[in-house]
Protein backbone atom coordinates (compact mmCIF):
# COMPACT_ATOMS: atom_id res chain seq x y z
CA UNK A 1 0.00 0.00 0.00
CA UNK A 2 1.52 3.32 -1.00
CA UNK A 3 1.47 6.57 0.95
CA UNK A 4 -1.48 8.08 -0.94
CA UNK A 5 -3.71 5.06 -0.33
CA UNK A 6 -2.83 5.00 3.35
CA UNK A 7 -3.57 8.73 3.76
CA UNK A 8 -6.82 8.41 1.79
CA UNK A 9 -8.02 5.55 3.99
CA UNK A 10 -7.13 7.46 7.15
CA UNK A 11 -8.98 10.56 5.88
CA UNK A 12 -11.98 8.43 4.91
CA UNK A 13 -12.09 6.85 8.38
CA UNK A 14 -11.90 10.26 10.06
CA UNK A 15 -14.65 11.74 7.85
CA UNK A 16 -16.81 8.66 8.36
CA UNK A 17 -16.40 9.00 12.14
CA UNK A 18 -17.40 12.65 11.98
CA UNK A 19 -20.53 11.83 9.94
CA UNK A 20 -21.52 9.07 12.36
CA UNK A 21 -20.98 11.45 15.30
CA UNK A 22 -23.23 14.06 13.67
CA UNK A 23 -25.94 11.45 13.10
CA UNK A 24 -25.74 10.38 16.72
CA UNK A 25 -25.89 13.98 17.97
CA UNK A 26 -28.90 14.71 15.74
CA UNK A 27 -30.68 11.59 16.99
CA UNK A 28 -29.89 12.44 20.61
CA UNK A 29 -31.22 15.98 20.23
CA UNK A 30 -34.46 15.29 18.38
CA UNK A 31 -35.15 11.65 19.13
CA UNK A 32 -37.32 9.52 16.90
CA UNK A 33 -40.24 11.90 16.33
CA UNK A 34 -38.81 13.55 13.24
CA UNK A 35 -41.58 15.11 11.16
CA UNK A 36 -41.02 15.22 7.45
CA UNK A 37 -40.31 18.55 5.83
CA UNK A 38 -42.88 17.75 3.13
CA UNK A 39 -45.71 17.57 5.67
CA UNK A 40 -44.64 20.79 7.39
CA UNK A 41 -44.36 22.69 4.12
CA UNK A 42 -47.71 21.36 2.89
CA UNK A 43 -49.40 22.41 6.12
CA UNK A 44 -47.87 25.91 5.96
CA UNK A 45 -48.85 26.31 2.30
CA UNK A 46 -52.40 25.18 2.97
CA UNK A 47 -52.73 27.60 5.90
CA UNK A 48 -51.30 30.50 3.86
CA UNK A 49 -53.31 29.75 0.73
CA UNK A 50 -56.55 28.88 2.46
CA UNK A 51 -57.48 26.36 -0.23
CA UNK A 52 -57.69 22.64 -0.42
CA UNK A 53 -54.57 20.70 -1.36
CA UNK A 54 -54.31 19.33 -4.88
CA UNK A 55 -52.84 15.91 -5.54
CA UNK A 56 -49.68 15.94 -7.62
CA UNK A 57 -49.61 14.57 -11.13
CA UNK A 58 -47.96 11.33 -10.06
CA UNK A 59 -47.05 10.43 -6.52
CA UNK A 60 -44.41 7.86 -5.73
CA UNK A 61 -44.44 5.63 -2.69
CA UNK A 62 -41.46 5.62 -0.34
CA UNK A 63 -39.83 2.75 -2.22
CA UNK A 64 -40.78 4.33 -5.54
CA UNK A 65 -38.81 7.44 -4.64
CA UNK A 66 -35.73 5.35 -3.84
CA UNK A 67 -36.03 3.41 -7.09
CA UNK A 68 -36.72 6.56 -9.13
CA UNK A 69 -33.80 8.54 -7.74
CA UNK A 70 -31.57 5.47 -8.04
CA UNK A 71 -32.45 5.02 -11.70
CA UNK A 72 -31.88 8.70 -12.41
CA UNK A 73 -28.48 8.45 -10.71
CA UNK A 74 -27.50 5.38 -12.73
CA UNK A 75 -28.64 6.96 -16.01
CA UNK A 76 -26.80 10.18 -15.15
CA UNK A 77 -23.68 8.19 -14.28
CA UNK A 78 -23.74 6.31 -17.59
CA UNK A 79 -24.31 9.56 -19.48
CA UNK A 80 -21.45 11.29 -17.65
CA UNK A 81 -19.17 8.31 -18.21
CA UNK A 82 -20.04 8.27 -21.90
CA UNK A 83 -19.31 11.95 -22.51
CA UNK A 84 -16.35 12.12 -20.09
CA UNK A 85 -13.89 10.93 -22.73
CA UNK A 86 -15.21 13.37 -25.32
CA UNK A 87 -15.18 16.30 -22.89
CA UNK A 88 -11.85 15.71 -21.15
CA UNK A 89 -9.80 13.69 -23.62
CA UNK A 90 -6.21 14.84 -23.89
CA UNK A 91 -5.92 13.93 -27.56
CA UNK A 92 -7.33 16.00 -30.35
CA UNK A 93 -7.73 15.39 -34.04
CA UNK A 94 -6.00 17.90 -36.33
CA UNK A 95 -6.82 17.84 -40.04
CA UNK A 96 -4.32 19.26 -42.45
CA UNK A 97 -3.68 18.92 -46.19
CA UNK A 98 -5.34 15.56 -46.76
CA UNK A 99 -3.90 13.97 -43.60
CA UNK A 100 -5.25 13.39 -40.15
CA UNK A 101 -2.91 13.64 -37.18
CA UNK A 102 -3.60 12.81 -33.60
CA UNK A 103 -1.58 14.94 -31.24
CA UNK A 104 -1.15 14.40 -27.54
CA UNK A 105 -1.07 17.44 -25.25
CA UNK A 106 1.46 17.20 -22.43
C-alpha positions as CSV (number, residue, x, y, z in Angstrom):
1,X,0.0,0.0,0.0
2,X,1.5,3.3,-1.0
3,X,1.5,6.6,1.0
4,X,-1.5,8.1,-0.9
5,X,-3.7,5.1,-0.3
6,X,-2.8,5.0,3.3
7,X,-3.6,8.7,3.8
8,X,-6.8,8.4,1.8
9,X,-8.0,5.5,4.0
10,X,-7.1,7.5,7.2
11,X,-9.0,10.6,5.9
12,X,-12.0,8.4,4.9
13,X,-12.1,6.8,8.4
14,X,-11.9,10.3,10.1
15,X,-14.7,11.7,7.9
16,X,-16.8,8.7,8.4
17,X,-16.4,9.0,12.1
18,X,-17.4,12.7,12.0
19,X,-20.5,11.8,9.9
20,X,-21.5,9.1,12.4
21,X,-21.0,11.4,15.3
22,X,-23.2,14.1,13.7
23,X,-25.9,11.5,13.1
24,X,-25.7,10.4,16.7
25,X,-25.9,14.0,18.0
26,X,-28.9,14.7,15.7
27,X,-30.7,11.6,17.0
28,X,-29.9,12.4,20.6
29,X,-31.2,16.0,20.2
30,X,-34.5,15.3,18.4
31,X,-35.2,11.6,19.1
32,X,-37.3,9.5,16.9
33,X,-40.2,11.9,16.3
34,X,-38.8,13.6,13.2
35,X,-41.6,15.1,11.2
36,X,-41.0,15.2,7.5
37,X,-40.3,18.5,5.8
38,X,-42.9,17.8,3.1
39,X,-45.7,17.6,5.7
40,X,-44.6,20.8,7.4
41,X,-44.4,22.7,4.1
42,X,-47.7,21.4,2.9
43,X,-49.4,22.4,6.1
44,X,-47.9,25.9,6.0
45,X,-48.8,26.3,2.3
46,X,-52.4,25.2,3.0
47,X,-52.7,27.6,5.9
48,X,-51.3,30.5,3.9
49,X,-53.3,29.7,0.7
50,X,-56.5,28.9,2.5
51,X,-57.5,26.4,-0.2
52,X,-57.7,22.6,-0.4
53,X,-54.6,20.7,-1.4
54,X,-54.3,19.3,-4.9
55,X,-52.8,15.9,-5.5
56,X,-49.7,15.9,-7.6
57,X,-49.6,14.6,-11.1
58,X,-48.0,11.3,-10.1
59,X,-47.0,10.4,-6.5
60,X,-44.4,7.9,-5.7
61,X,-44.4,5.6,-2.7
62,X,-41.5,5.6,-0.3
63,X,-39.8,2.7,-2.2
64,X,-40.8,4.3,-5.5
65,X,-38.8,7.4,-4.6
66,X,-35.7,5.4,-3.8
67,X,-36.0,3.4,-7.1
68,X,-36.7,6.6,-9.1
69,X,-33.8,8.5,-7.7
70,X,-31.6,5.5,-8.0
71,X,-32.4,5.0,-11.7
72,X,-31.9,8.7,-12.4
73,X,-28.5,8.4,-10.7
74,X,-27.5,5.4,-12.7
75,X,-28.6,7.0,-16.0
76,X,-26.8,10.2,-15.1
77,X,-23.7,8.2,-14.3
78,X,-23.7,6.3,-17.6
79,X,-24.3,9.6,-19.5
80,X,-21.5,11.3,-17.7
81,X,-19.2,8.3,-18.2
82,X,-20.0,8.3,-21.9
83,X,-19.3,12.0,-22.5
84,X,-16.3,12.1,-20.1
85,X,-13.9,10.9,-22.7
86,X,-15.2,13.4,-25.3
87,X,-15.2,16.3,-22.9
88,X,-11.8,15.7,-21.2
89,X,-9.8,13.7,-23.6
90,X,-6.2,14.8,-23.9
91,X,-5.9,13.9,-27.6
92,X,-7.3,16.0,-30.4
93,X,-7.7,15.4,-34.0
94,X,-6.0,17.9,-36.3
95,X,-6.8,17.8,-40.0
96,X,-4.3,19.3,-42.5
97,X,-3.7,18.9,-46.2
98,X,-5.3,15.6,-46.8
99,X,-3.9,14.0,-43.6
100,X,-5.3,13.4,-40.1
101,X,-2.9,13.6,-37.2
102,X,-3.6,12.8,-33.6
103,X,-1.6,14.9,-31.2
104,X,-1.2,14.4,-27.5
105,X,-1.1,17.4,-25.2
106,X,1.5,17.2,-22.4
